[in-house]
Amino acid sequence: MLIDTRRRALGLIIATAAAFSLPKLPRAMAATATQKKKDCFESKAFGPWKAQATDVLAGARINEVGVGEVCPLRVEIQVAASFEGKLVVYGDPDDAPLPRNVLVKPENRLIVRDGDGKERVNEPLCGNCTDIFDDKVSIVLPLACAPLFRDDKSVEMTIKLDGKDECRFKLDCESLRAGLKWASERKMALAALASEDKCTPREGCFITSACCEALGLAGDCFELRTLRRYRDEVLALRPDGHRDIAAYYDLAPLILARMPEHTRKHRLCRVYARYILPASLAAWLKCNTLAYRLYTSMMQELVAQYAPEYALPN
């Protein structure tokens, strides 16, 4: 029987209680990447851009664009190897949530200027948007942006809300092109590996593995098996799930490297009790939203403690 030890029974109690006390789903910490059971995935930084390649996709993104202190939004940008792009705009669910009319209000505008300051795009913000979900909206950039990404040194974008151009940012297109060139080349190489089934699987769940090792659990223990299955069969199919997986693989090794050696075991055992075991049980019981919230809450806490330069504002 699955729940046959005191620690797993306690974990079930914690997981049940957590369902009533967890905060809202956190904003994702990184942009889209493709994740499969056997991963062909690589990433590399090019200036502010992070290029990402899989055996089927190539692109680059900036996880959090600098928009200044007066802007009430958080913005990330994604650009494919074809130079087609997308903005993801986040509100603040507590202080400044995205209003529902942001999708239709004509004075909410997207303005794009080329490297010489000439206005090339001025159109409704949501000419091509998804609905608001988790206090964010995805905006497909106009096709007129593609030649700017391809040829200009930089591009300036402005998001106007209610006629105020508070959200203005500049994008370095030279480093973007370098990143996309690298990603396109790596995509071809990874596709060749994938065709021969030679991709390197990301079997280690890093933090989960470290916690289980600290407790003396086996490499194929219930927790690791369950969370790997949840990652591949549930999380990867969520909206932006691939992005969350990519963020985890980027940040988890850094968090573990910065964890002080003399308190490492104690801290890992605490993480196990608060997050890993309850998330494992929630995933096994198919309480998938609860498992997601527990795991992302864990990442928020650990990033704030060990990698604060990557922490997002609450």
NORTAWO-V733028 format. One record per pair of residues at least 24 apart in sequence whose ideal C-beta (glycine too) atoms are under 10 Angstrom apart, sorted by the first residue. I is the first residue (numbers start at 1). J is the second residue. Records with the same first field share a line. If there is no record, write none. Layout:
BEGIN
I->J / J
END
This chain:
BEGIN
2->222 / 226 / 281 / 284 / 285
3->222 / 281 / 284 / 285
5->222
7->215 / 217 / 272 / 273 / 277
8->222 / 223 / 277 / 280 / 281 / 284
9->281
10->273 / 277 / 278 / 281
11->223 / 272 / 273 / 274 / 275 / 276 / 277 / 278 / 279 / 280 / 281 / 282
12->277 / 278 / 281 / 282 / 284 / 285
13->278 / 281
14->273 / 274 / 275 / 277 / 278 / 279 / 281 / 282 / 294
15->275 / 277 / 278 / 279 / 280 / 281 / 282 / 283 / 284 / 285 / 287 / 290 / 291 / 294
16->278 / 281 / 282 / 285 / 287 / 290
17->278
18->274 / 275 / 278 / 279 / 282 / 287 / 290 / 293 / 294 / 297
19->278 / 282 / 287 / 289 / 290 / 293 / 294
22->289 / 290 / 292 / 293 / 294 / 296 / 297
23->93 / 94 / 293 / 296 / 297 / 300 / 314
24->93 / 94 / 134 / 135 / 293
25->93 / 134 / 135 / 289 / 292 / 293 / 296 / 297
26->93 / 134 / 244 / 292 / 293 / 296 / 297 / 299 / 300 / 312 / 314
27->64 / 74 / 76 / 88 / 90 / 91 / 92 / 93 / 134 / 135 / 136 / 240 / 296 / 300 / 312 / 313 / 314
28->63 / 76 / 88 / 90 / 134 / 136 / 238 / 239 / 240 / 241 / 243 / 244 / 246 / 247 / 296 / 312
29->63 / 64 / 76 / 243 / 244 / 246 / 247 / 248 / 250 / 251 / 296 / 299 / 300 / 303 / 310 / 311 / 312
30->61 / 63 / 64 / 76 / 240 / 242 / 243 / 244 / 245 / 246 / 247 / 248 / 249 / 250 / 251 / 310
31->59 / 60 / 61 / 62 / 63 / 64 / 76 / 77 / 78 / 79 / 86 / 88 / 240 / 242 / 243 / 246 / 247
32->57 / 59 / 61 / 76 / 78 / 80 / 86 / 88 / 240 / 241 / 242 / 243 / 244 / 245 / 246
33->57 / 59 / 61 / 242 / 243 / 244 / 245 / 246 / 247 / 249 / 250
34->59 / 236 / 242 / 243 / 245 / 246
35->202 / 231 / 232 / 235 / 236 / 241 / 242 / 243 / 244 / 245 / 246 / 248 / 249
36->194 / 199 / 201 / 202 / 232 / 236 / 242
37->199 / 201 / 202 / 203 / 228 / 229 / 231 / 232 / 233 / 236
38->193 / 194 / 197 / 198 / 199 / 200 / 201 / 202 / 203 / 232
39->190 / 194 / 199 / 200 / 201 / 202 / 203 / 245 / 249
40->186 / 187 / 189 / 190 / 191 / 192 / 193 / 194 / 195 / 198 / 199 / 200 / 201
41->186 / 190 / 199 / 200 / 202 / 242 / 245 / 246 / 249
42->182 / 183 / 186 / 187 / 189 / 190 / 200
43->179 / 182 / 183 / 186 / 246 / 249 / 250
44->178 / 179 / 182 / 183 / 186
45->175 / 179
46->172 / 174 / 175 / 176 / 177 / 178 / 179 / 180 / 181 / 182 / 183
47->172 / 174 / 175 / 176 / 178 / 179
48->77 / 171 / 172 / 175 / 176 / 179
49->77 / 79 / 171 / 172 / 173 / 174 / 175 / 176 / 177 / 178 / 179 / 180 / 183
50->179 / 183 / 246 / 250
51->79 / 81 / 175 / 176 / 178 / 179 / 180 / 181 / 182 / 183 / 184 / 186
52->78 / 179 / 182 / 183 / 186 / 187 / 242 / 243 / 246
53->81 / 179 / 180 / 182 / 183 / 184 / 185 / 186 / 187 / 188 / 189 / 190 / 191
54->183 / 186 / 187 / 190 / 191 / 194 / 199 / 242 / 246
55->186 / 187 / 188 / 189 / 190 / 191 / 192 / 193 / 194 / 195 / 199
56->187 / 190 / 191 / 194
57->81 / 183 / 187 / 190 / 242
58->82 / 179 / 180 / 181 / 182 / 183 / 184 / 185 / 186 / 187 / 188 / 190
59->83 / 84 / 85 / 86 / 176 / 179 / 180 / 183 / 184 / 187
60->85 / 149 / 175 / 176 / 177 / 178 / 179 / 180 / 181 / 182 / 183
61->85 / 86 / 88 / 176 / 179 / 243 / 246
62->169 / 171 / 172 / 176
63->88 / 243 / 247 / 250 / 310 / 312
64->90 / 310 / 312 / 313
65->89 / 157 / 167 / 169 / 170 / 171
66->168 / 169 / 170
67->157 / 158 / 159 / 166 / 167 / 168 / 169
68->166 / 167 / 168 / 169
69->166
70->164 / 166 / 167 / 168
71->96 / 159 / 161 / 164 / 165 / 166 / 167 / 168 / 169
72->96 / 97 / 98 / 161 / 164 / 166 / 167
73->98 / 102 / 136 / 137 / 159 / 161 / 166 / 167
74->135 / 136 / 167 / 312 / 313
75->136 / 139 / 157 / 159 / 167 / 169
76->136 / 138 / 243
77->139 / 141 / 157 / 169 / 171 / 176
78->138 / 141 / 243
79->141 / 145 / 146 / 149 / 171 / 173 / 176 / 177 / 179 / 180 / 183
80->146 / 149 / 180 / 183 / 184
81->179 / 180 / 181 / 183 / 184 / 187
82->146 / 149 / 150 / 180 / 184
83->141 / 143 / 145 / 146 / 147 / 148 / 149 / 150 / 151 / 173 / 176 / 177 / 180
84->140 / 141 / 142 / 143 / 145 / 146 / 149
85->139 / 140 / 141 / 142 / 143 / 145 / 146 / 148 / 149 / 155 / 157 / 171 / 176
86->128 / 130 / 138 / 139 / 140 / 141
87->125 / 129 / 137 / 138 / 139 / 140 / 141 / 145 / 157 / 159
88->130 / 136 / 137 / 138 / 139 / 240 / 243
89->125 / 126 / 129 / 132 / 135 / 136 / 137 / 138 / 139 / 159 / 161 / 167
90->134 / 135 / 136 / 137 / 312
91->132 / 134 / 135 / 136 / 137
92->135 / 313 / 314
93->134 / 135 / 136 / 314
94->135 / 314
95->313 / 314
96->135 / 161
97->132 / 135
98->132 / 135 / 136 / 137 / 161
99->132 / 161 / 162
100->131 / 132
101->126 / 162
102->126 / 129 / 132 / 137 / 159 / 161 / 162
103->129 / 130 / 131 / 132 / 137 / 139
104->129
105->161 / 162 / 163
107->160 / 161 / 162 / 163 / 164
108->159 / 160 / 161 / 162 / 163 / 164
109->158 / 159 / 160 / 161 / 163 / 165
110->139 / 141 / 142 / 145 / 157 / 158 / 159 / 160
111->156 / 157 / 158 / 159 / 160 / 165 / 168
112->141 / 142 / 144 / 145 / 148 / 155 / 156 / 157 / 158 / 171
113->148 / 152 / 154 / 155 / 156 / 157 / 158 / 168 / 170
114->144 / 145 / 147 / 148 / 151 / 152 / 153 / 154 / 155 / 156 / 173
115->148 / 151 / 152 / 153 / 154 / 155 / 156 / 170 / 173
116->152 / 153 / 154
117->156
119->156 / 158
120->144 / 145 / 147 / 148 / 152 / 155 / 156
121->145 / 148 / 155 / 157 / 158
122->158 / 160
125->159 / 160 / 161
130->239
133->239 / 240
134->239 / 240
136->239 / 240
138->239 / 240
145->171
148->173
149->173 / 176 / 177 / 180
150->176 / 177 / 180
151->177
152->177
201->228
202->228 / 231 / 245 / 248 / 249
203->228
204->228 / 249 / 252 / 253
205->231 / 248 / 249 / 252 / 276
206->248 / 249 / 251 / 252 / 253 / 254 / 255 / 256
207->248 / 251 / 252 / 253 / 255 / 256 / 259 / 268 / 271 / 272 / 275 / 276 / 295 / 298 / 299 / 302
208->248 / 252 / 268 / 271 / 272 / 275 / 276 / 279 / 280 / 295 / 298
209->252 / 256 / 276
210->252 / 255 / 256 / 259 / 264 / 265 / 267 / 268 / 271 / 272 / 276
211->265 / 267 / 268 / 269 / 270 / 271 / 272 / 273 / 275 / 276 / 277 / 298
212->268 / 272 / 276 / 277 / 280
213->265 / 268
214->264 / 265 / 266 / 267 / 268 / 269 / 270 / 271 / 272
215->265 / 268 / 269 / 272 / 273 / 276 / 277
217->272
221->280
222->277 / 280 / 281 / 284
223->272 / 276 / 277 / 279 / 280 / 281 / 283 / 284
224->276 / 280
225->280 / 284
226->276 / 279 / 280 / 281 / 282 / 283 / 284 / 285 / 291
227->276 / 279 / 280 / 283 / 284 / 291 / 295
228->283
229->283 / 284
230->279 / 280 / 282 / 283 / 284 / 286 / 288 / 291 / 292 / 295
231->283 / 295
233->283 / 288
234->283 / 286 / 288 / 291 / 292
235->283 / 288 / 291 / 292 / 295 / 296
237->288
238->288 / 289 / 292
241->292
244->292 / 295 / 296 / 299
247->296 / 299 / 303 / 310
248->295 / 296 / 298 / 299
250->307 / 310
251->299 / 302 / 303 / 306 / 307 / 310
252->299 / 302 / 303 / 307
254->302 / 303 / 306 / 307 / 309 / 310
255->299 / 302 / 303 / 305 / 306 / 307 / 310
256->302 / 306
257->306 / 307
258->302 / 305 / 306 / 307
259->302 / 305 / 306
260->306
267->302 / 305 / 306
271->298 / 301 / 302
274->298 / 301
275->299 / 301 / 302
END
